[in-house]
Amino acid sequence: MVQTSVEQRTEPQCVVVTAGASGIGLAMVEAFVSAGARVHVADLPGQGDDLPDGVGFTGGDVSDAADVDRLFDDAVGSLGSVDVLCNNVGIAGPTGPIEELGVEGWDETMAVNVRSMFLCCRRVVPLMREAGGGVILNTSSTAGVVGFPLRAPYAASKWAVVGLGATLAMELGEFGIRINTLCPGSVGGDRMDRVIAAESASTGFGVEQIRGHYEDQVSMRTFVDGRDIAAMAVFLASPAARYVNGQVIAVDGGLESLRTTFRT
C-alpha cells in the first residue's frame, strides 16, 4: 500500500488547531504535543495563555478571510509546513423553537461553524498538495448526523460540516490528502453547562433534569471527555490511519437520541 509523503516523514508533524485554546481544541493541542508534533493554534485574541510551551498562537476570527490568511502565514512561518489541520472551531448558537430564532443568530452560527472551515480548507489544501499529502480533521457533532430539537442553527451547521468533509475527501484523496469528520457527543465542561442552562431557560425544564436526559441518551450514561476526542484525532492523523478517508467518526459513548426535553 502506498503511503503519502507526509505519512512517510520522519520529522515531527506540523499541526494547526483552530479554537485550540480551550475545550476539545486544547485537549487536541496537548495530545499532539505529547505525540511529538509541533503545533500552532488559532483562537480569539488573548486566549492563548494556557497553551503548552512552544505552541504558536495567532489571535483572530477564523470566519474572517483576512484573519485566516494571517493564521496560515504565521503557521507556515513558525512550522515551515502544515501536515495536519484540525478544523475545530464552533459555537453552540441560539436555543429555541425555530419561529423564535433570530436571523442574526443563524448567520453567526453558520459563519463560525461552516464558513471558517471552508476558509481554512481553501487555504491549507494548496500547501498540502504541494507537500504531497496531508490530513484535515473537521469537528462536527453527533448533531451532524441526527436531529437536535430546539437547536436548528447548530444542527444545520454541523450537517454542513459532514457534507463538506465527504466532498473534500472525494476531491482530494488522489492527492494524498485525507479528510475525516469527528462527531463528538456531549462533552463535559463549561460549554456543556451553558448549553444545558440555555435549554433550561428556553423550555422551563430544570437544569438537573436536562442534564440527566443528556446522560440517559447515551448508552454509556456519561458525558464524553475532550481527551477522548483528542486521542481519536491523533490516531486519524497518524500512519496507522493512512487508509481512513472520507469517514464520519463518532466519539460519543453510544448516542441513542438528542431529544432531551418532552412535551407534557
N, C-alpha and C positions, 0 to 999 in steps of 0.2 A: 504494500500500500504506500502511495506517495504522500509524503508529508510536505506541508508548505515550508517555505524558507524560514518563516517566523518560528514555526514549531521545531525546526532543526537548530535554532540558535543556542549557543552555549552561554551567552551573556544574559544578565537578568532581563526579564520582561519590563517594558516601559508601559505604564498603565495610567490612563486618565479616568478619574471618577467624578461625575457630576453629583452635586449635593452630597459631597463626601465629608462634610464637617460634623455630621451628627447622624444618629439613627442607623439605618441599614447602610448608608454610604460610608459612615465612619467604620462600621464593622468590616466592610469590604476593604477599606484602606488598610486597616490593621491586619487583616488576613493576607492581603497581597504583600505587605511589608514583611510579615512573618515568613512568607514563602520565598523571600529574597528579591521581590520586584522593586523597581524604582517607580514612585507614584507621584502624580501631580493632581491636585484637587481643584475643582471649581465649586464655589458656593457664594452666597451673598457676602458683600463686603463686611469685614470684621468678624467673620465666623470661623476663622482658622486657628484659633488659639489652642484647641485640644488635639491638634494633629500630631502624629508621631514625628520625632526628629528626622529631618532630611526630606520630608514630604513637601513638595512645592505647592503653592497656593495662588490662585487667581480669583479675586473678588469680582463678581459681576452677575448679570442676569442672562442665563443661557437660553432664554426665549428671545433675546435680542441678538440680531445677526452680528453687529459690531463687537459685542462682548464675546460671542463665540469665536470670532476671528482672533480676538486678543488672547482668548484662552489657548487656542492651538498654537499661536505664535509663541506664547510663554512656554507651553508644554514642550514643543519641539526645541525651543531654545535651551531648556533645562535638561530634558531627557535625551534629545537627539533624534527620537522617533516615537511613534505611538503604535505599540503592538496590540494593546487591548483598550477598548473604550467601554466603560461601564456607564451607560446612559441611565442614571438612577434618579434624576430629579423628578419630583412630583408633589402635587398638593392635593389635599382632600376635597377641595371645592365645597360649594354650599350644600346644605342638607334641607330637604323638604319636598313636598309634593310638587310635581312638575309645574302646575299652574301658579305656584307661589314663588318660583325661582326667577331671579333677575337675569337679564341678558349679560350684564357685566360679569357676574359670577361664572356663567357658562363660558364666556370668551376668555376669562383669565385661566380657567381650568384647562381649556384646550391649548392655550398658548404655552403654559408651563409644562403640561403633561405630554403634549404631542409636538407642537412647533419646535420646542427645544431639541427633541430627539431628531427631527428632520434636519435642523440646522447643524447639529453635531455630526450626524452621519454624513451629511453633504460635505462637511469639511474634512472628516477623517478618511473617507474612502479613497480619495486620490493618494494620500500618504501611504495607506495600506497596499494599494495596487502597485505603487512604485516599489514598495519593500518586498512584494511577492506574497503578501498574505497578512492576515490579522484576525482579530476576534472582536465582535461587537456584542455586548450583552445589554439588552433593553429591559428595564424593570417595568413590568405591567403589574398585575394583581390578579388574585382569584376573581375579582370583579370584572376582569377582562375576558373571562370565559363563562361566567354565569350572570344572571341579572342581579341588581342590587337596589332594592326598593328605597326610595327617598334620596338616592344618590345618583340621579341620572347623568349629570355632567361628568362625575368621576368615572362611572361605569362606561359611558360612551368613549371617554378619552382613553381608557385602558383597553377597550376593544380595538381602538385605532392603533394602539401600540403593538398589539398582536398582529394586526394586518400589515403594519409597516415591517415588522420583523420577517414575516413569511415572504413578503415581496422581495425584500433585500436579499434574503437567502437565495432566492431564485436568480436574482440579478448577478450576484457576486460570488457564488460558490465556485465558478470556474476559475476565478482569480485567486483562490486560496483564502478567501475572506469568509469566515463563518459567523452567522448571526443567529443567536438564540434568545428566547424571551423568558425571563424569570417571572413567575407569578407567586409572590409571597402571599401567605394567608394573613390573618390578623396578627400583627407583630406587637408584642407587649412594649409599653413605654409611654412617654408623654404624648406622642402623636395619637396613639390609640385612645388615651384618656380624653383627648379633645374631641375625637370622633364620637365617642360614647356620650360625652356631655352635650354635644350638638344634637345628637339623635334624641336624647332625653328631652331637651328643650323643645324640639320640634314635635314630639309625639305625646309628651306627658307621662311616658313610662319612666320608672325610676332608674337611676344610673346603675345600681347593682343588678336590677332586673335585666337591663340590656346587656350588661357585662356577662351575666350568666348565660343569656341566649347566645352571645358570641362564642363562649366556651363550649356550650352544648351543641353548636352546629358543626363542630369538628370532631372527627372520630376519636382523636387522642385527648379531647376535652381540655385543651390548654392553648394558650397563645404561642405563637412562634417566637423564637429568639432570633434577633438580627444576625447573630453569628452563624446560624444555620443557613441563612440566605448567602452570607459571605462565603461559607465553605463550598457551596454549590458554584458560586461564581468563579472561585479559584480553580475548581475542578474543570469547569467548562472552558476556561482559558488555557488549560494545560494540554500537553501532548496526549494524555490519556483519553481526552475527549476529541481527538483530531477528526473523527468522522461523525460527530454530533453537530448537525446543522439544520436550521430551519425548524427547531423544536420549541414547543411551549411547555415549560417545565415548572410545575407547581411545587412549592415547598410550603405546605400548609397544614400538615398533620392529618390530612384526610377530610377535606371540606365536604360537607353534606348539603349546606344551604347558606345563603347570605340573607335570609329573611329573619330578622331579629325582633320585629315587632308585629303584633297581630291586632286586627280589629276586634273589638268586643261586641 
